[in-house]
Each structure stands twice: as C-alpha cells, then as structure tokens.
Amino acid sequence: MSTIDVRLNQRAVIEFLNSEGQSPICIHERLKKFYADATVDVSTVRRWIRRCTGVRCEEQLDMADAPRSGRPHTAMTADNIQRVDDIIRENRRVPTSELLNVNRKR
C-alpha cells in the first residue's frame, strides 16, 4: 500500500472515530496501534478533525486532497514525448543525462 493510500485510510478512520466523539489523542493512540511508524502526527489528526467538523452535516467531506497550484508532479507532456522521440531517432545511443534535460531546452 502506498503512503498516499495509508494517509487516506487514516483520514477515513479519523473522521469515523471523531463522529463517535473520540478525542484527538485517543484517535492518535488507536492509529499508532495499527499503523505503527506510518501513523500521522497528532497535529495532523487535530487538523483533519477541525476540517471535518467545520463541514455542515448535509455536505460530504471529500477524502481526497484538493488540487494544488505550483509545479506539476510530472513533466510528461505530448511536446516532451515528441522531443525525446526525436532525440532518440536522431541518435539511439544518446546518454540518459541528455534526455533528462529535454524539458529545459526550448
């Protein structure tokens, strides 16, 4: 299971235990018993509880992270794929270090 999956699972458990009225410290202790070293910090538990209690009852709390601004997590674009393909077709023995800098060369 990936780190993101573990955090998403912990977030669901936190929301559930919070709905039962358990304190953040108690929730964190229960998470530590199951997740051990992969447990989120108690400050994260408190922050997630604040978020889910701030939502009105009729609204659904989205468990996934919201999209964030900033640098994209991947540089895989159609333009970059074409550039790499062109470089390899020109010289099939091109070093990978040259391919890593494709995005920087415009």
C-alpha atoms as a printed R data frame, in Angstrom:
    type eleno elety resid chain resno       x      y       z
1   ATOM     1    CA   MET     A     1   0.000  0.000   0.000
2   ATOM     2    CA   SER     A     2   1.359  3.402  -0.944
3   ATOM     3    CA   THR     A     3   1.913  6.247   1.510
4   ATOM     4    CA   ILE     A     4  -1.000  8.141  -0.020
5   ATOM     5    CA   ASP     A     5  -3.323  5.162   0.470
6   ATOM     6    CA   VAL     A     6  -2.239  4.831   4.104
7   ATOM     7    CA   ARG     A     7  -2.885  8.515   4.770
8   ATOM     8    CA   LEU     A     8  -6.263  8.346   3.037
9   ATOM     9    CA   ASN     A     9  -7.217  5.316   5.142
10  ATOM    10    CA   GLN     A    10  -6.110  7.099   8.305
11  ATOM    11    CA   ARG     A    11  -8.159 10.138   7.343
12  ATOM    12    CA   ALA     A    12 -11.262  7.951   6.978
13  ATOM    13    CA   VAL     A    13 -10.613  6.329  10.374
14  ATOM    14    CA   ILE     A    14 -10.123  9.758  11.959
15  ATOM    15    CA   GLU     A    15 -13.417 11.004  10.525
16  ATOM    16    CA   PHE     A    16 -15.228  7.890  11.747
17  ATOM    17    CA   LEU     A    17 -13.780  7.948  15.268
18  ATOM    18    CA   ASN     A    18 -14.400 11.691  15.509
19  ATOM    19    CA   SER     A    19 -18.055 11.123  14.616
20  ATOM    20    CA   GLU     A    20 -18.205  8.737  17.587
21  ATOM    21    CA   GLY     A    21 -16.944 11.552  19.826
22  ATOM    22    CA   GLN     A    22 -13.419 10.295  20.496
23  ATOM    23    CA   SER     A    23 -10.719 12.823  21.375
24  ATOM    24    CA   PRO     A    24  -7.778 13.527  19.026
25  ATOM    25    CA   ILE     A    25  -5.313 11.951  21.494
26  ATOM    26    CA   CYS     A    26  -7.412  8.782  21.747
27  ATOM    27    CA   ILE     A    27  -7.744  8.607  17.953
28  ATOM    28    CA   HIS     A    28  -3.986  9.041  17.547
29  ATOM    29    CA   GLU     A    29  -3.275  6.266  20.069
30  ATOM    30    CA   ARG     A    30  -5.613  3.900  18.200
31  ATOM    31    CA   LEU     A    31  -3.965  4.760  14.889
32  ATOM    32    CA   LYS     A    32  -0.493  4.096  16.362
33  ATOM    33    CA   LYS     A    33  -1.579  0.607  17.441
34  ATOM    34    CA   PHE     A    34  -2.493 -0.290  13.876
35  ATOM    35    CA   TYR     A    35  -0.216  1.816  11.645
36  ATOM    36    CA   ALA     A    36   2.860  1.973  13.945
37  ATOM    37    CA   ASP     A    37   5.563  4.140  12.314
38  ATOM    38    CA   ALA     A    38   3.308  5.116   9.393
39  ATOM    39    CA   THR     A    39   0.875  6.919  11.702
40  ATOM    40    CA   VAL     A    40   0.248 10.585  11.007
41  ATOM    41    CA   ASP     A    41   1.256 13.046  13.709
42  ATOM    42    CA   VAL     A    42  -1.251 14.063  16.385
43  ATOM    43    CA   SER     A    43  -1.235 17.617  14.969
44  ATOM    44    CA   THR     A    44  -2.412 16.156  11.642
45  ATOM    45    CA   VAL     A    45  -5.186 14.298  13.465
46  ATOM    46    CA   ARG     A    46  -6.306 17.578  15.058
47  ATOM    47    CA   ARG     A    47  -6.157 19.439  11.735
48  ATOM    48    CA   TRP     A    48  -8.238 16.781   9.956
49  ATOM    49    CA   ILE     A    49 -10.771 16.804  12.814
50  ATOM    50    CA   ARG     A    50 -11.101 20.596  12.514
51  ATOM    51    CA   ARG     A    51 -11.707 20.202   8.795
52  ATOM    52    CA   CYS     A    52 -14.366 17.514   9.105
53  ATOM    53    CA   THR     A    53 -16.205 19.240  11.966
54  ATOM    54    CA   GLY     A    54 -16.230 22.501  10.010
55  ATOM    55    CA   VAL     A    55 -18.292 20.866   7.248
56  ATOM    56    CA   ARG     A    56 -22.063 21.019   7.572
57  ATOM    57    CA   CYS     A    57 -23.741 17.674   8.210
58  ATOM    58    CA   GLU     A    58 -25.525 17.522   4.846
59  ATOM    59    CA   GLU     A    59 -22.292 18.114   2.912
60  ATOM    60    CA   GLN     A    60 -19.971 15.245   2.090
61  ATOM    61    CA   LEU     A    61 -16.352 15.677   3.155
62  ATOM    62    CA   ASP     A    62 -14.062 14.908   0.226
63  ATOM    63    CA   MET     A    63 -11.436 12.421   1.414
64  ATOM    64    CA   ALA     A    64  -9.007 13.107  -1.429
65  ATOM    65    CA   ASP     A    65  -6.595 16.035  -1.357
66  ATOM    66    CA   ALA     A    66  -7.635 19.093  -3.309
67  ATOM    67    CA   PRO     A    67  -5.577 20.008  -6.358
68  ATOM    68    CA   ARG     A    68  -2.784 22.422  -5.543
69  ATOM    69    CA   SER     A    69  -1.177 25.170  -7.524
70  ATOM    70    CA   GLY     A    70   2.507 25.060  -8.289
71  ATOM    71    CA   ARG     A    71   4.826 22.799 -10.169
72  ATOM    72    CA   PRO     A    72   3.110 19.805 -11.795
73  ATOM    73    CA   HIS     A    73   4.016 16.390 -10.438
74  ATOM    74    CA   THR     A    74   5.033 15.226 -13.897
75  ATOM    75    CA   ALA     A    75   6.734 16.704 -16.922
76  ATOM    76    CA   MET     A    76   5.187 14.159 -19.262
77  ATOM    77    CA   THR     A    77   3.557 16.229 -21.963
78  ATOM    78    CA   ALA     A    78   2.937 15.461 -25.605
79  ATOM    79    CA   ASP     A    79   5.573 18.048 -26.520
80  ATOM    80    CA   ASN     A    80   8.235 16.468 -24.285
81  ATOM    81    CA   ILE     A    81   7.406 12.963 -25.514
82  ATOM    82    CA   GLN     A    82   7.877 14.138 -29.097
83  ATOM    83    CA   ARG     A    83  11.203 15.834 -28.236
84  ATOM    84    CA   VAL     A    84  12.564 12.673 -26.586
85  ATOM    85    CA   ASP     A    85  11.382 10.568 -29.514
86  ATOM    86    CA   ASP     A    86  13.106 12.908 -31.985
87  ATOM    87    CA   ILE     A    87  16.380 12.851 -29.992
88  ATOM    88    CA   ILE     A    88  16.392  9.047 -29.803
89  ATOM    89    CA   ARG     A    89  15.602  8.668 -33.514
90  ATOM    90    CA   GLU     A    90  18.460 11.037 -34.327
91  ATOM    91    CA   ASN     A    91  20.970  9.201 -32.092
92  ATOM    92    CA   ARG     A    92  19.884  5.961 -30.462
93  ATOM    93    CA   ARG     A    93  22.974  5.995 -28.223
94  ATOM    94    CA   VAL     A    94  22.118  9.273 -26.599
95  ATOM    95    CA   PRO     A    95  23.004  9.331 -22.874
96  ATOM    96    CA   THR     A    96  20.072  9.451 -20.459
97  ATOM    97    CA   SER     A    97  21.534 12.577 -18.882
98  ATOM    98    CA   GLU     A    98  20.782 14.405 -22.121
99  ATOM    99    CA   LEU     A    99  17.200 13.117 -22.100
100 ATOM   100    CA   LEU     A   100  16.692 14.362 -18.555
101 ATOM   101    CA   ASN     A   101  17.248 17.925 -19.708
102 ATOM   102    CA   VAL     A   102  14.735 17.829 -22.586
103 ATOM   103    CA   ASN     A   103  12.229 19.973 -20.711
104 ATOM   104    CA   ARG     A   104  14.833 22.703 -20.101
105 ATOM   105    CA   LYS     A   105  15.746 23.018 -23.779
106 ATOM   106    CA   ARG     A   106  13.134 25.011 -25.642
